[in-house]
Amino acid sequence: MTALLPSGLLVSALLKRANDAGGMGMVRARGEPNSGAILLILNDNIGHSSIMERALDQLGKPALVATGPADSANVAERESYWRRRRDRDPDLWVIELDIASPERFAAETILAS
């Protein structure tokens, strides 16, 4: 099993990289700094939106998994979804990124560790 970097460190790296690349990232909810789950609201430059979460695959390696409502572009559904998740898991980080190719960008940062 691979040791995972602390969630707070991954979030900091993700936000810094987004800023450096001309995008924008924001912490919607701060989670547990060492082992909190990370939920990503990913918005690209052409109006598409998705929700992904860092999880472990069958081999115990970090992966990004699609989650959330079927229509992630529906802001009300998206907000309701992450708030319900946060109510059940107060250690959850919720990060929103606005950047080109957000899934690839997040994977390069979160999964490369």
FIFI-191100 format. One record per residue: chain; residue number from 1; residue in one letter; x, y, z of N, C-alpha, C in turn. Coordinates in nm, 3 decimals. Atoms other than C-alpha are relative to their C-alpha. Layout:
   mol   seq   type        nu        nv        nw       cau       cav       caw        cu        cv        cw
     A   NUM      A         X         Y         Z         X         Y         Z         X         Y         Z
...
***
This chain:
   mol   seq   type        nu        nv        nw       cau       cav       caw        cu        cv        cw
     A     1      M     0.084    -0.118     0.000     0.000     0.000     0.000     0.088     0.124     0.000
     A     2      T    -0.076    -0.123     0.014     0.126     0.347    -0.091    -0.042     0.100     0.105
     A     3      A     0.032    -0.106    -0.095     0.149     0.624     0.167    -0.056     0.119    -0.076
     A     4      L     0.062    -0.115     0.064    -0.077     0.915     0.077     0.047     0.128     0.066
     A     5      L    -0.034    -0.131    -0.054     0.021     1.277     0.116    -0.121     0.055     0.076
     A     6      P     0.112    -0.059    -0.074    -0.188     1.474     0.367    -0.093     0.080    -0.092
     A     7      S     0.100    -0.069     0.082    -0.508     1.616     0.219     0.025     0.150    -0.008
     A     8      G    -0.025    -0.144    -0.002    -0.425     1.971     0.325     0.114     0.040    -0.092
     A     9      L    -0.114    -0.027     0.089    -0.093     1.955     0.137    -0.042    -0.013    -0.146
     A    10      L     0.049     0.017     0.136    -0.263     1.823    -0.178    -0.089     0.117    -0.042
     A    11      V     0.088    -0.114     0.031    -0.525     2.098    -0.162     0.083     0.126    -0.024
     A    12      S    -0.087    -0.118     0.019    -0.257     2.366    -0.120     0.071    -0.005    -0.134
     A    13      A    -0.070     0.015     0.128    -0.063     2.231    -0.418    -0.097     0.022    -0.116
     A    14      L     0.099    -0.014     0.106    -0.379     2.213    -0.630    -0.038     0.147    -0.020
     A    15      L     0.038    -0.141     0.010    -0.478     2.572    -0.551     0.114     0.085    -0.055
     A    16      K    -0.115    -0.075     0.050    -0.127     2.705    -0.613     0.021    -0.025    -0.149
     A    17      R    -0.017     0.033     0.142    -0.096     2.522    -0.945    -0.109     0.064    -0.085
     A    18      A     0.110    -0.062     0.075    -0.439     2.648    -1.056     0.025     0.149    -0.018
     A    19      N    -0.030    -0.143     0.006    -0.342     3.005    -0.975     0.115     0.027    -0.097
     A    20      D    -0.117    -0.017     0.087    -0.006     2.969    -1.150    -0.034    -0.023    -0.147
     A    21      A     0.039     0.032     0.137    -0.180     2.830    -1.460    -0.106     0.096    -0.055
     A    22      G     0.098    -0.097     0.046    -0.417     3.126    -1.485    -0.144    -0.035     0.030
     A    23      G     0.135     0.039    -0.040    -0.715     2.948    -1.336    -0.032     0.054     0.138
     A    24      M     0.040    -0.043    -0.134    -0.894     2.995    -1.009    -0.045    -0.122     0.079
     A    25      G     0.043     0.106    -0.090    -0.942     2.762    -0.717    -0.044     0.059     0.131
     A    26      M     0.046    -0.050    -0.129    -1.132     2.808    -0.397    -0.041    -0.115     0.089
     A    27      V     0.042     0.097    -0.101    -1.189     2.613    -0.080    -0.143     0.034     0.038
     A    28      R     0.140    -0.021    -0.037    -1.565     2.579    -0.039    -0.025    -0.049     0.142
     A    29      A     0.009     0.052    -0.137    -1.523     2.375     0.283     0.135    -0.060     0.036
     A    30      R    -0.129     0.050    -0.047    -1.206     2.304     0.479    -0.022    -0.129     0.077
     A    31      G     0.013     0.130    -0.062    -1.164     1.944     0.583     0.114    -0.031     0.096
     A    32      E    -0.105     0.047    -0.091    -0.938     1.743     0.810     0.132     0.004    -0.075
     A    33      P    -0.124    -0.025     0.075    -0.580     1.839     0.715     0.082    -0.124    -0.034
     A    34      N    -0.084     0.117     0.026    -0.425     1.492     0.730    -0.065    -0.106    -0.087
     A    35      S     0.061     0.114     0.069    -0.678     1.243     0.602    -0.140     0.025    -0.051
     A    36      G     0.134    -0.029     0.049    -0.996     1.421     0.495    -0.015    -0.034    -0.148
     A    37      A     0.031     0.026     0.141    -1.159     1.314     0.170    -0.001     0.132    -0.075
     A    38      I    -0.003    -0.120     0.082    -1.134     1.561    -0.120    -0.104    -0.014    -0.111
     A    39      L     0.102    -0.007     0.103    -1.437     1.645    -0.333     0.030     0.121    -0.087
     A    40      L    -0.036    -0.106     0.093    -1.367     1.852    -0.645    -0.119     0.038    -0.087
     A    41      I     0.097    -0.054     0.095    -1.615     2.072    -0.830     0.084     0.062    -0.110
     A    42      L    -0.089    -0.037     0.110    -1.451     2.113    -1.170    -0.078     0.070    -0.110
     A    43      N     0.064    -0.080     0.104    -1.555     2.387    -1.411     0.104     0.035    -0.105
     A    44      D    -0.095    -0.035     0.105    -1.390     2.432    -1.749    -0.037     0.135    -0.063
     A    45      N     0.016    -0.133     0.060    -1.366     2.740    -1.968    -0.118     0.011    -0.095
     A    46      I     0.112    -0.006     0.094    -1.659     2.644    -2.191    -0.134    -0.035     0.065
     A    47      G     0.126     0.016    -0.071    -1.923     2.593    -1.924    -0.034    -0.140     0.047
     A    48      H     0.026     0.134    -0.051    -1.898     2.221    -1.848     0.042    -0.009     0.146
     A    49      S    -0.029     0.017    -0.142    -1.898     2.115    -1.487    -0.011    -0.147     0.036
     A    50      S     0.007     0.138    -0.049    -1.831     1.786    -1.310     0.042    -0.002     0.146
     A    51      I    -0.040     0.020    -0.139    -1.782     1.655    -0.960     0.077    -0.130     0.007
     A    52      M    -0.083     0.118    -0.015    -1.504     1.413    -0.877     0.051    -0.006     0.144
     A    53      E    -0.050     0.020    -0.136    -1.364     1.268    -0.559     0.125    -0.085    -0.004
     A    54      R    -0.119     0.084    -0.012    -1.026     1.133    -0.464    -0.039    -0.124     0.079
     A    55      A     0.032     0.128    -0.064    -1.064     0.767    -0.377     0.116    -0.095    -0.028
     A    56      L    -0.100     0.103     0.028    -0.855     0.451    -0.377    -0.060    -0.103    -0.094
     A    57      D     0.048     0.104     0.091    -0.884     0.203    -0.662     0.017    -0.138     0.064
     A    58      Q    -0.006     0.135    -0.054    -0.887    -0.176    -0.620     0.139    -0.041     0.045
     A    59      L    -0.138     0.030    -0.039    -0.508    -0.181    -0.589     0.051     0.090     0.112
     A    60      G    -0.038    -0.089    -0.108    -0.506     0.085    -0.319     0.071     0.126    -0.047
     A    61      K    -0.063    -0.120     0.055    -0.377     0.359    -0.551    -0.103     0.112    -0.010
     A    62      P     0.094    -0.112     0.013    -0.532     0.709    -0.555    -0.058     0.008    -0.141
     A    63      A     0.070    -0.016     0.127    -0.788     0.768    -0.829    -0.101     0.113     0.014
     A    64      L     0.109    -0.097     0.000    -1.038     1.037    -0.926    -0.124    -0.071    -0.054
     A    65      V     0.123     0.070     0.032    -1.392     0.904    -0.937    -0.112     0.102    -0.018
     A    66      A     0.116    -0.087     0.022    -1.694     1.081    -1.088    -0.106    -0.029     0.105
     A    67      T     0.103     0.015    -0.102    -1.965     1.142    -0.830    -0.100     0.115    -0.015
     A    68      G     0.093    -0.112    -0.001    -2.258     1.371    -0.761    -0.122    -0.020    -0.088
     A    69      P     0.123     0.009     0.079    -2.581     1.448    -0.943     0.030    -0.022    -0.148
     A    70      A    -0.016     0.027     0.143    -2.632     1.344    -1.305     0.028     0.128    -0.078
     A    71      D    -0.021    -0.128     0.068    -2.647     1.710    -1.411     0.085     0.091     0.090
     A    72      S    -0.090    -0.078    -0.084    -2.341     1.864    -1.245    -0.002     0.148    -0.034
     A    73      A     0.008    -0.141     0.039    -2.402     2.188    -1.438    -0.114     0.072     0.072
     A    74      N     0.109    -0.059    -0.075    -2.720     2.242    -1.235     0.055     0.045     0.136
     A    75      V    -0.066    -0.055    -0.119    -2.582     2.472    -0.966    -0.074    -0.038     0.128
     A    76      A     0.077     0.032    -0.121    -2.865     2.408    -0.717     0.021    -0.145     0.042
     A    77      E    -0.022     0.141    -0.032    -2.826     2.029    -0.740     0.142    -0.024     0.049
     A    78      R    -0.141     0.015    -0.037    -2.448     2.054    -0.720     0.024     0.051     0.143
     A    79      E    -0.017    -0.057    -0.134    -2.462     2.279    -0.411    -0.065    -0.090     0.105
     A    80      S     0.071     0.087    -0.093    -2.719     2.056    -0.243     0.079    -0.129     0.024
     A    81      Y    -0.076     0.124    -0.012    -2.508     1.747    -0.314     0.119     0.016     0.092
     A    82      W    -0.120    -0.009    -0.082    -2.183     1.873    -0.164    -0.033     0.040     0.144
     A    83      R     0.038    -0.036    -0.138    -2.359     2.026     0.137    -0.051    -0.121     0.077
     A    84      R     0.044     0.125    -0.066    -2.531     1.693     0.213     0.120    -0.087     0.034
     A    85      R    -0.121     0.079    -0.025    -2.196     1.515     0.179     0.077     0.057     0.119
     A    86      R    -0.074    -0.067    -0.107    -2.034     1.769     0.409    -0.070    -0.019     0.135
     A    87      D     0.075     0.025    -0.124    -2.312     1.726     0.667     0.030    -0.138     0.056
     A    88      R    -0.029     0.138    -0.043    -2.238     1.351     0.676     0.147    -0.021     0.032
     A    89      D    -0.144     0.016    -0.021    -1.860     1.395     0.669     0.065     0.137     0.022
     A    90      P    -0.056    -0.133    -0.027    -1.732     1.711     0.842     0.151     0.009    -0.029
     A    91      D    -0.142    -0.001     0.035    -1.373     1.609     0.752     0.023     0.022    -0.150
     A    92      L    -0.008    -0.011     0.146    -1.450     1.648     0.378     0.048     0.138    -0.045
     A    93      W    -0.043    -0.122     0.070    -1.261     1.908     0.174    -0.089     0.015    -0.122
     A    94      V     0.073    -0.028     0.124    -1.469     2.071    -0.099     0.074     0.113    -0.070
     A    95      I    -0.082    -0.093     0.077    -1.260     2.245    -0.364    -0.067     0.024    -0.134
     A    96      E     0.054    -0.034     0.132    -1.390     2.430    -0.670     0.112     0.058    -0.084
     A    97      L    -0.102    -0.046     0.095    -1.162     2.479    -0.970    -0.066     0.050    -0.126
     A    98      D     0.039    -0.054     0.129    -1.222     2.698    -1.273     0.127     0.011    -0.083
     A    99      I    -0.123     0.007     0.079    -0.955     2.610    -1.529    -0.024    -0.086    -0.124
     A   100      A     0.010     0.084     0.120    -0.909     2.459    -1.874     0.037    -0.144     0.036
     A   101      S    -0.024     0.144    -0.022    -0.917     2.076    -1.875     0.013    -0.034     0.149
     A   102      P    -0.013     0.014    -0.145    -0.993     2.057    -1.502     0.023    -0.144     0.048
     A   103      E    -0.021     0.138    -0.043    -1.009     1.674    -1.478     0.146    -0.040    -0.014
     A   104      R    -0.141     0.030     0.024    -0.664     1.636    -1.631     0.088     0.076     0.099
     A   105      F    -0.077    -0.085    -0.090    -0.532     1.923    -1.423    -0.003    -0.056     0.143
     A   106      A     0.012     0.055    -0.134    -0.664     1.775    -1.097     0.074    -0.132     0.013
     A   107      A    -0.068     0.130    -0.004    -0.536     1.428    -1.181     0.151     0.017     0.004
     A   108      E    -0.145    -0.023    -0.001    -0.186     1.562    -1.252     0.050     0.040     0.137
     A   109      T    -0.041    -0.047    -0.133    -0.176     1.719    -0.907    -0.028    -0.103     0.108
     A   110      I     0.043     0.087    -0.110    -0.367     1.478    -0.687     0.052    -0.142    -0.015
     A   111      L    -0.040     0.140     0.020    -0.270     1.146    -0.845     0.149    -0.018    -0.018
     A   112      A    -0.145     0.010     0.023     0.094     1.225    -0.916     0.076    -0.017     0.131
     A   113      S    -0.069     0.007    -0.129     0.172     1.226    -0.545     0.018    -0.141     0.049
***
